[in-house]
């Protein structure tokens, strides 16, 4: 295990004529034994950051340390890391046994019997003990992914680095493998950095989530922290599915007004004192159908999800989404109104996009109360 300290990391690509900054002023500590997930849109710098940690990319400036040891200029094989890629990168002519054993045969002087024993232990851990004599072409996607993991695990590295290892799997298998990866990482207690563009996957798996955009680190925190208390509008819009409803509201005293006849009077007017306008956000699950609500809109589509419905509507020229009870199924073209609680309201600065107000902590308080009642 290892603590990873990344300080002022910058990575540029290109020649002197045209530089592309992939990662800029990146500062982060990945704790010993932590499962940390990098998430963000394509091109945000998450894979480049992972490759810099691995030693597969030279950094332009900044430092990377493992347990206080500067590894910035060390080659990948000197860093004691194991990486699992999106395409698994298995040797097609080798059996599962030989694929898993390959790192040990390449880097150690252990006997074949010792290596075989370790291979069988790892295969049993991953539930592929009966597949050792098969070749990759005979395996399913999930089985190939387990073989790739086994090849990483057998090295007993200080750090696991995973670059979208589940992206080639179907939705059901992805969900199953997410759980298995979490259980495996917890059992092995190895510091793990995991890259994904899927924010649902990030929230489900990470001890903490690092949200990136445009090569810059936007926020680091638990799933609850980045969801309930985003530092800026980008984090609020990227984390959550369906996405948060966002629009610009004009300020008049304590009243907010917006497109399509939206109007809402704040109980706490200090939130908008001295401002002419704000960016306003409401999560789809915090909107409720309510006569006389502040959000008048016209239904465009209702998606029936079984346990709930996703209602898509137009508020003036703004598209909005609400998660409503499955028994509610208004027809297309119906005029409806939504209400919400002020505690669920998000406000952002129109110029900087920084958060002015996020959700209050009722959920955390309720959970602490529950824990107190059960202990």
C-alpha positions as MATLAB code, in Angstrom:
seq = 'XXXXXXXXXXXXXXXXXXXXXXXXXXXXXXXXXXXXXXXXXXXXXXXXXXXXXXXXXXXXXXXXXXXXXXXXXXXXXXXXXXXXXXXXXXXXXXXXXXXXXXXXXXXXXXXXXXXXXXXXXXXXXXXXXXXXXXXXXXXXXXXXXXXXXXXXXXXXXXXXXXXXXXXXXXXXXXXXXXXXXXXXXXXXXXXXXXXXXXXXXXXXXXXXXXXXXXXXXXXXXXXXXXXXXXXXXXXXXXXXXXXXXXXXXXXXXXXXXXXXXXXXXXXXXXXXXXXXXXXXXXXXXXXXXXXXXXXXXXXXXXXXXXXXXXXXXXXXXXXXXXXXXXXXXXXXXXXXXXXXXXXXXXXXXXXXXXXXXXXXXXXXXXXXXXXXXXX';
ca = [
       0.000    0.000    0.000;
       1.029    3.602   -0.496;
      -0.076    7.188   -0.061;
       0.178    9.082   -3.361;
       0.892   12.810   -3.225;
       0.486   14.751   -6.466;
       1.704   18.358   -6.295;
       1.269   21.053   -8.966;
       1.186   18.433  -11.736;
       1.195   19.838  -15.252;
       1.288   17.856  -18.466;
       1.602   19.435  -21.896;
       1.570   17.766  -25.303;
       2.862   19.154  -28.576;
       5.912   21.010  -29.811;
       7.043   24.564  -29.083;
       4.720   25.897  -31.745;
       1.488   24.574  -30.281;
       1.100   23.283  -26.742;
      -1.954   21.424  -25.492;
      -2.318   21.481  -21.702;
      -3.876   18.156  -20.683;
      -3.440   18.568  -16.914;
      -2.859   21.878  -15.145;
      -1.898   22.689  -11.527;
      -3.221   19.367  -10.255;
      -2.931   18.797   -6.491;
      -4.260   15.677   -4.799;
      -3.456   13.144   -2.076;
      -4.724    9.592   -2.552;
      -4.806    8.010    0.884;
      -3.202    4.721    1.827;
      -5.631    1.921    0.924;
      -8.162    4.286   -0.622;
     -10.298    3.588   -3.695;
     -10.297    6.942   -5.493;
     -12.161    7.460   -8.763;
     -11.250   10.058  -11.395;
     -14.350   11.123  -13.314;
     -15.091   13.725  -15.944;
     -16.023   14.168  -19.611;
     -13.848   12.935  -22.468;
     -10.656   14.969  -22.782;
     -10.735   16.266  -19.202;
      -7.287   14.829  -18.326;
      -8.237   11.867  -16.134;
      -6.425    9.180  -18.154;
      -3.397   11.443  -18.643;
      -3.209   11.930  -14.870;
      -3.397    8.163  -14.345;
      -0.636    7.569  -16.887;
       1.553   10.161  -15.154;
       1.068    8.303  -11.854;
       1.989    5.061  -13.615;
       5.112    6.526  -15.196;
       3.805    5.999  -18.733;
       3.884    9.760  -19.374;
       6.653   12.209  -18.495;
       5.345   15.174  -16.502;
       5.991   18.716  -17.711;
       6.286   20.019  -14.153;
       5.236   19.117  -10.626;
       5.955   16.067   -8.474;
       4.481   12.647   -7.717;
       5.401   10.886   -4.473;
       4.664    7.404   -3.128;
       4.885    7.412    0.692;
       7.144   10.473    0.537;
       9.419    8.910   -2.113;
       9.718   11.070   -5.223;
       8.905    8.896   -8.241;
       8.365   11.739  -10.727;
      11.296   10.768  -12.937;
      11.205    7.014  -12.321;
      10.242    4.632  -15.094;
       7.019    2.646  -14.824;
       8.716   -0.627  -13.833;
      10.440    1.119  -10.915;
       7.211    2.383   -9.317;
       5.622   -0.902   -8.163;
       2.271   -0.205   -9.782;
      -0.058   -2.520  -11.686;
      -2.372   -1.175  -14.372;
      -5.563   -2.644  -15.818;
      -6.569   -1.211  -19.188;
      -9.857   -0.867  -21.017;
      -8.962   -3.538  -23.593;
      -7.517   -6.038  -21.031;
      -4.376   -6.532  -23.218;
      -4.246  -10.333  -22.766;
      -1.841  -12.458  -24.776;
      -4.116  -14.427  -27.154;
      -1.692  -17.347  -27.601;
      -1.300  -17.921  -23.857;
      -3.626  -19.767  -21.515;
      -5.227  -18.006  -18.564;
      -2.589  -19.601  -16.333;
       0.269  -18.214  -18.426;
      -1.343  -14.782  -18.770;
      -1.667  -14.411  -15.008;
       1.794  -15.828  -14.363;
       3.546  -13.669  -16.966;
       4.543  -10.759  -14.647;
       6.173  -13.164  -12.158;
       8.035  -15.116  -14.812;
       9.303  -11.823  -16.217;
      10.421  -10.197  -12.974;
      11.166  -12.892  -10.380;
      13.321  -15.966   -9.969;
      10.631  -18.057   -8.323;
      10.284  -21.681   -9.357;
       7.480  -22.809  -11.644;
       5.842  -24.602   -8.723;
       5.852  -21.441   -6.592;
       4.435  -19.372   -9.431;
       1.730  -21.957  -10.183;
       0.678  -21.947   -6.543;
       0.287  -18.154   -6.570;
      -1.588  -18.258   -9.887;
      -4.072  -20.773   -8.488;
      -4.585  -18.693   -5.338;
      -5.308  -15.574   -7.392;
      -7.575  -17.470   -9.792;
      -9.580  -18.866   -6.880;
      -9.896  -15.377   -5.421;
     -11.355  -14.149   -8.715;
     -13.558  -17.199   -9.323;
     -11.742  -18.329  -12.478;
      -9.940  -21.367  -11.065;
     -11.627  -23.674  -13.589;
     -10.532  -21.566  -16.571;
      -6.759  -21.748  -16.149;
      -6.132  -23.909  -19.217;
      -8.372  -21.915  -21.547;
      -7.260  -19.119  -23.870;
      -8.702  -15.584  -23.987;
     -10.799  -16.225  -27.113;
     -12.715  -18.903  -25.201;
     -13.698  -16.502  -22.405;
     -16.530  -14.020  -21.964;
     -15.832  -10.324  -21.479;
     -16.269  -10.601  -17.722;
     -13.925  -13.567  -17.528;
     -11.273  -11.758  -19.586;
     -11.573   -8.799  -17.237;
     -10.942  -11.095  -14.269;
      -7.845  -12.497  -15.960;
      -6.518   -8.965  -16.493;
      -7.168   -8.237  -12.817;
      -5.435  -11.466  -11.830;
      -2.348  -10.485  -13.790;
      -2.270   -7.206  -11.851;
      -3.006   -8.740   -8.437;
      -0.308  -11.414   -8.632;
       2.381   -8.739   -8.661;
       1.236   -7.606   -5.181;
       1.836   -3.944   -6.115;
       1.761   -0.860   -3.927;
      -0.787    0.762   -6.242;
      -3.541   -0.406   -8.611;
      -4.326    1.872  -11.562;
      -7.451    1.086  -13.593;
      -8.391    2.857  -16.808;
     -12.091    2.246  -17.593;
     -11.766   -1.540  -17.148;
     -15.535   -2.136  -17.303;
     -16.403   -0.063  -20.367;
     -16.528   -3.069  -22.733;
     -19.073   -4.965  -20.632;
     -22.859   -4.894  -20.928;
     -24.861   -2.976  -18.327;
     -25.815   -5.964  -16.164;
     -22.279   -7.351  -16.064;
     -20.852   -3.881  -15.384;
     -23.050   -3.611  -12.312;
     -21.964   -7.045  -11.083;
     -18.279   -6.349  -11.717;
     -18.486   -2.984   -9.920;
     -19.502   -4.800   -6.762;
     -16.825   -7.461   -7.221;
     -14.110   -4.851   -7.763;
     -15.115   -2.999   -4.596;
     -15.084   -6.211   -2.563;
     -11.732   -7.220   -4.052;
     -10.116   -3.846   -3.364;
     -11.422   -3.899    0.196;
     -10.038   -7.402    0.744;
      -6.625   -6.591   -0.748;
      -6.515   -3.102    0.851;
      -4.409   -1.714   -1.994;
      -4.358    1.988   -2.875;
      -6.392    2.223   -6.084;
      -6.932    4.983   -8.648;
      -9.753    4.266  -11.081;
     -10.720    6.233  -14.207;
     -14.235    6.379  -15.629;
     -16.393    8.803  -17.597;
     -19.515    7.274  -16.022;
     -20.531    9.391  -13.027;
     -22.927    6.684  -11.785;
     -20.039    4.219  -11.712;
     -17.868    6.755   -9.921;
     -20.450    7.413   -7.238;
     -21.120    3.712   -6.708;
     -17.476    2.660   -6.382;
     -15.266    5.389   -4.966;
     -14.335    6.043   -1.354;
     -13.834    9.521   -2.785;
     -14.390   11.019   -6.231;
     -12.084   13.452   -8.021;
     -14.040   15.456  -10.608;
     -11.985   16.879  -13.491;
     -12.812   19.285  -16.300;
     -10.540   20.919  -18.849;
      -7.442   19.408  -17.240;
      -8.212   20.954  -13.861;
      -9.358   19.330  -10.639;
     -12.794   20.714   -9.760;
     -13.631   18.916   -6.516;
     -12.650   15.920   -4.389;
     -15.030   14.311   -1.933;
     -17.356   11.443   -1.156;
     -20.282   10.724   -3.466;
     -22.601   12.497   -1.034;
     -20.333   15.549   -0.790;
     -19.946   16.129   -4.525;
     -23.655   15.457   -5.126;
     -25.118   17.495   -2.298;
     -22.438   20.193   -2.003;
     -20.831   20.770   -5.422;
     -18.207   23.512   -5.469;
     -19.384   24.907   -8.791;
     -21.982   24.627  -11.518;
     -19.956   22.148  -13.574;
     -19.773   19.606  -10.740;
     -23.482   20.051  -10.032;
     -24.369   19.450  -13.692;
     -21.985   16.537  -14.253;
     -22.778   14.565  -11.098;
     -26.306   13.195  -11.006;
     -28.567   11.353  -13.440;
     -30.838   12.769  -14.732;
     -28.857   16.001  -14.604;
     -29.767   18.923  -12.380;
     -32.129   21.525  -13.842;
     -30.224   24.808  -14.315;
     -31.352   28.235  -15.496;
     -30.695   31.925  -14.907;
     -33.021   33.732  -12.499;
     -33.325   37.500  -12.107;
     -33.227   38.902   -8.554;
     -35.669   41.488   -7.235;
     -35.350   41.853   -3.477;
     -35.902   38.304   -2.219;
     -37.782   37.133   -5.300;
     -36.297   35.070   -8.114;
     -37.941   35.159  -11.531;
     -37.070   33.135  -14.589;
     -38.239   31.767  -17.924;
     -41.810   30.701  -18.583;
     -43.284   32.587  -15.641;
     -41.055   31.055  -12.960;
     -41.247   32.983   -9.691;
     -40.065   32.062   -6.205;
     -39.628   34.136   -3.051;
     -36.741   33.126   -0.798;
     -37.147   32.848    2.943;
     -33.431   33.691    3.302;
     -32.902   36.771    1.174;
     -29.261   37.136    2.273;
     -28.374   34.486   -0.302;
     -28.913   36.941   -3.161;
     -28.277   40.328   -1.527;
     -26.568   42.728   -3.933;
     -27.039   40.467   -6.971;
     -28.957   41.181  -10.139;
     -29.141   37.541  -11.193;
     -28.065   34.051  -10.171;
     -27.818   30.632  -11.726;
     -30.386   28.394  -10.096;
     -30.484   24.598   -9.854;
     -33.047   22.012   -8.735;
     -32.403   18.259   -8.784;
     -35.095   16.257  -10.648;
     -35.908   14.199   -7.539;
     -36.551   17.374   -5.511;
     -39.341   18.572   -7.805;
     -42.911   17.566   -7.036;
     -46.130   18.072   -8.957;
     -47.916   20.768   -6.995;
     -50.802   23.076   -7.888;
     -49.626   26.665   -7.625;
     -45.958   25.624   -7.661;
     -43.191   28.000   -8.726;
     -42.269   26.027  -11.841;
     -45.008   26.215  -14.528;
     -44.236   23.942  -17.462;
     -45.644   21.876  -20.319;
     -45.088   18.111  -20.471;
     -43.197   16.862  -23.530;
     -42.296   13.236  -22.662;
     -42.907   10.804  -19.795;
     -40.481    7.887  -19.480;
     -41.936    5.056  -17.405;
     -39.104    3.402  -15.458;
     -41.235    0.986  -13.441;
     -40.626    2.227   -9.909;
     -40.717    5.885  -10.997;
     -41.297    8.102  -14.011;
     -38.982   10.639  -15.605;
     -41.043   13.619  -16.688;
     -39.540   15.933  -19.311;
     -41.139   19.342  -19.734;
     -40.574   22.856  -21.068;
     -40.536   25.940  -18.848;
     -40.536   28.704  -21.424;
     -37.457   27.994  -23.531;
     -35.832   25.841  -20.827;
     -36.011   22.029  -20.756;
     -36.533   20.587  -17.288;
     -36.683   17.062  -15.859;
     -38.471   15.686  -12.815;
     -38.475   12.254  -11.156;
     -42.028   11.561  -10.057;
     -44.029    8.663   -8.675;
     -44.834    5.876  -11.110;
     -48.578    6.355  -10.581;
     -48.344    9.870  -12.049;
     -48.441    9.835  -15.823;
     -49.537   13.179  -17.321;
     -50.086   13.224  -21.080;
     -47.882   15.068  -23.549;
     -48.946   18.707  -23.858;
     -50.413   18.898  -20.349;
     -49.657   22.079  -18.391;
     -48.335   21.244  -14.919;
     -46.675   23.027  -12.003;
     -43.836   21.901   -9.770;
     -42.911   22.896   -6.253;
     -39.717   22.360   -4.262;
     -38.256   23.084   -0.831;
     -35.818   25.962   -0.382;
     -33.416   23.601    1.406;
     -33.072   21.699   -1.896;
     -32.275   24.793   -3.951;
     -28.829   25.326   -5.508;
     -27.546   28.807   -6.364;
     -24.410   29.674   -8.360;
     -22.631   32.904   -9.249;
     -23.451   33.897  -12.843;
     -19.873   34.995  -13.560;
     -17.640   32.531  -11.700;
     -20.038   29.537  -11.538;
     -18.982   29.054   -7.898;
     -21.625   27.699   -5.528;
     -23.504   30.232   -3.399;
     -25.899   27.712   -1.858;
     -26.067   23.912   -1.938;
     -28.240   21.378   -0.185;
     -28.461   21.421    3.581;
     -27.372   18.359    5.542;
     -30.679   16.784    6.599;
     -29.704   13.431    5.075;
     -26.459   13.234    7.040;
     -28.207   14.278   10.257;
     -30.910   11.658    9.727;
     -28.321    8.938    9.139;
     -26.368    9.924   12.237;
     -29.613    9.736   14.200;
     -30.304    6.270   12.751;
     -26.816    5.068   13.682;
     -27.310    6.422   17.193;
     -30.609    4.571   17.533;
     -29.145    1.256   16.375;
     -25.973    1.261   18.514;
];
